[in-house]
């Protein structure tokens, strides 16, 4: 693996930017070079936003948005209706979508090429099960980790433990750790 570029699509308030940062921090702990940065439109809860990651085995020198992603993470599936989340994606890109919908239906809606892979996980349901809030970011981090296989799951969990440990009660930390694990285990190729 030389370099993997990831583009996240979510809405303000869903933890998409935090998820991109947590994943990058975990990859950094796993010995990779990383970048994580957001791109906001109007900064308000519910507004569409993008976040980006670059993960590499070599030093990263470019500093621009990811326009040809290897992986596209769709945290909020309602965005599929209003924006082209496939824009610029590589011929062999992997798409990870938070949805309870049938993968065949999603593949058709996204109009994916046969060479592009689709992965689906019901991250919102997992989040509600694990910590009682529809915050799909932690399960999406787990799903992304499974699909990319960039670092061991334990490295991701350790980083979640560290980054959440300063800010949240143990119950919230445990819920997020479980949500990451379930996202990792429950993501399915569609």
C-alpha positions as semicolon CSV with decimal commas, in nm:
position;residue;x (nm);y (nm);z (nm)
1;X;0,000;0,000;0,000
2;X;0,159;0,320;-0,114
3;X;-0,127;0,568;-0,059
4;X;-0,503;0,546;0,006
5;X;-0,724;0,852;-0,038
6;X;-1,060;0,860;0,139
7;X;-1,349;1,102;0,099
8;X;-1,621;1,116;0,365
9;X;-1,972;1,251;0,303
10;X;-2,187;1,344;0,601
11;X;-2,386;1,622;0,762
12;X;-2,283;1,863;1,034
13;X;-2,341;1,713;1,377
14;X;-2,300;1,345;1,279
15;X;-1,936;1,321;1,381
16;X;-1,803;1,277;1,026
17;X;-1,505;1,511;1,078
18;X;-1,430;1,343;1,411
19;X;-1,446;1,000;1,245
20;X;-1,196;1,106;0,977
21;X;-0,963;1,240;1,248
22;X;-0,995;0,930;1,469
23;X;-0,923;0,701;1,172
24;X;-0,619;0,910;1,075
25;X;-0,489;0,910;1,434
26;X;-0,525;0,531;1,450
27;X;-0,336;0,493;1,120
28;X;-0,067;0,726;1,256
29;X;-0,039;0,504;1,565
30;X;-0,013;0,211;1,322
31;X;0,298;0,364;1,166
32;X;0,146;0,538;0,862
33;X;0,176;0,894;0,739
34;X;-0,166;1,061;0,753
35;X;-0,374;1,366;0,670
36;X;-0,727;1,440;0,789
37;X;-0,911;1,759;0,709
38;X;-1,268;1,882;0,662
39;X;-1,431;2,088;0,389
40;X;-1,733;2,276;0,516
41;X;-2,010;2,452;0,334
42;X;-2,233;2,658;0,560
43;X;-2,126;2,554;0,908
44;X;-2,446;2,440;1,070
45;X;-2,592;2,119;1,202
46;X;-2,744;1,918;0,919
47;X;-2,548;2,092;0,641
48;X;-2,366;1,859;0,398
49;X;-1,992;1,839;0,449
50;X;-1,694;1,647;0,324
51;X;-1,389;1,528;0,511
52;X;-1,077;1,371;0,371
53;X;-0,802;1,129;0,469
54;X;-0,477;1,043;0,304
55;X;-0,300;0,741;0,449
56;X;0,042;0,645;0,316
57;X;0,349;0,439;0,385
58;X;0,557;0,736;0,260
59;X;0,564;1,101;0,361
60;X;0,269;1,301;0,223
61;X;0,356;1,623;0,044
62;X;0,030;1,717;-0,130
63;X;-0,220;1,940;0,049
64;X;-0,544;1,958;-0,148
65;X;-0,887;1,799;-0,132
66;X;-0,918;1,437;-0,242
67;X;-1,071;1,451;-0,589
68;X;-1,009;1,089;-0,700
69;X;-1,080;0,881;-0,391
70;X;-0,992;0,515;-0,351
71;X;-1,261;0,491;-0,083
72;X;-1,584;0,690;-0,039
73;X;-1,756;0,677;0,301
74;X;-2,120;0,787;0,303
75;X;-2,216;0,854;0,665
76;X;-2,555;1,005;0,575
77;X;-2,731;0,806;0,301
78;X;-2,982;1,087;0,233
79;X;-2,695;1,271;0,062
80;X;-2,711;1,015;-0,222
81;X;-3,036;1,185;-0,329
82;X;-2,887;1,534;-0,349
83;X;-2,517;1,510;-0,440
84;X;-2,302;1,286;-0,658
85;X;-2,098;1,097;-0,399
86;X;-1,935;0,898;-0,682
87;X;-1,784;1,208;-0,844
88;X;-1,420;1,150;-0,939
89;X;-1,404;0,808;-0,770
90;X;-1,145;0,571;-0,913
91;X;-1,251;0,283;-1,141
92;X;-1,184;0,038;-0,858
93;X;-1,310;0,259;-0,573
94;X;-1,476;0,111;-0,268
95;X;-1,796;0,270;-0,137
96;X;-1,902;0,223;0,226
97;X;-2,260;0,334;0,288
98;X;-2,446;0,366;0,618
99;X;-2,782;0,213;0,528
100;X;-3,036;-0,054;0,612
101;X;-3,138;-0,067;0,244
102;X;-3,079;-0,357;0,010
103;X;-2,726;-0,336;-0,138
104;X;-2,856;-0,407;-0,491
105;X;-3,090;-0,106;-0,462
106;X;-2,805;0,115;-0,336
107;X;-2,568;-0,002;-0,610
108;X;-2,829;0,090;-0,870
109;X;-2,903;0,428;-0,708
110;X;-2,531;0,510;-0,695
111;X;-2,489;0,388;-1,054
112;X;-2,163;0,213;-0,964
113;X;-1,938;0,061;-1,226
114;X;-1,894;-0,318;-1,214
115;X;-1,531;-0,262;-1,105
116;X;-1,639;-0,054;-0,804
117;X;-1,720;-0,233;-0,479
118;X;-2,006;-0,150;-0,244
119;X;-2,006;-0,220;0,129
120;X;-2,309;-0,157;0,349
121;X;-2,343;-0,129;0,726
122;X;-2,640;-0,007;0,932
123;X;-2,422;0,227;1,137
124;X;-2,714;0,434;1,269
125;X;-2,882;0,124;1,416
126;X;-2,551;0,007;1,565
127;X;-2,498;0,352;1,727
128;X;-2,848;0,352;1,876
129;X;-2,795;-0,004;2,009
130;X;-2,453;0,079;2,156
131;X;-2,497;0,424;2,308
132;X;-2,854;0,536;2,247
133;X;-2,787;0,810;1,990
134;X;-2,803;0,811;1,609
135;X;-2,433;0,907;1,574
136;X;-2,304;0,670;1,303
137;X;-1,940;0,785;1,308
138;X;-1,791;0,512;1,533
139;X;-1,946;0,218;1,344
140;X;-1,833;0,380;1,016
141;X;-1,474;0,394;1,146
142;X;-1,497;0,020;1,219
143;X;-1,642;-0,053;0,874
144;X;-1,373;0,158;0,704
145;X;-1,104;-0,025;0,898
146;X;-1,241;-0,364;0,788
147;X;-1,273;-0,263;0,421
148;X;-0,928;-0,100;0,392
149;X;-0,736;-0,340;0,621
150;X;-0,481;-0,061;0,677
151;X;-0,419;-0,133;1,044
152;X;-0,526;-0,392;1,304
153;X;-0,865;-0,338;1,470
154;X;-0,693;-0,329;1,811
155;X;-0,495;-0,020;1,701
156;X;-0,819;0,159;1,611
157;X;-0,984;0,059;1,940
158;X;-0,683;0,179;2,139
159;X;-0,694;0,516;1,963
160;X;-1,069;0,553;2,021
161;X;-1,005;0,471;2,387
162;X;-0,736;0,742;2,403
163;X;-0,917;1,016;2,213
164;X;-1,253;0,965;2,386
165;X;-1,099;0,901;2,728
166;X;-1,024;1,266;2,794
167;X;-1,373;1,388;2,712
168;X;-1,634;1,125;2,795
169;X;-1,764;0,903;3,072
170;X;-1,659;0,535;3,066
171;X;-2,010;0,429;2,957
172;X;-1,984;0,648;2,642
173;X;-1,631;0,521;2,570
174;X;-1,742;0,158;2,606
175;X;-2,042;0,222;2,380
176;X;-1,821;0,372;2,111
177;X;-1,570;0,087;2,133
178;X;-1,853;-0,163;2,091
179;X;-1,990;0,043;1,799
180;X;-1,650;0,038;1,623
181;X;-1,626;-0,340;1,672
182;X;-1,979;-0,398;1,545
183;X;-1,920;-0,174;1,241
184;X;-1,609;-0,380;1,169
185;X;-1,797;-0,710;1,210
186;X;-2,126;-0,616;1,044
187;X;-2,011;-0,439;0,726
188;X;-2,111;-0,651;0,425
189;X;-2,005;-0,644;0,064
190;X;-2,305;-0,565;-0,155
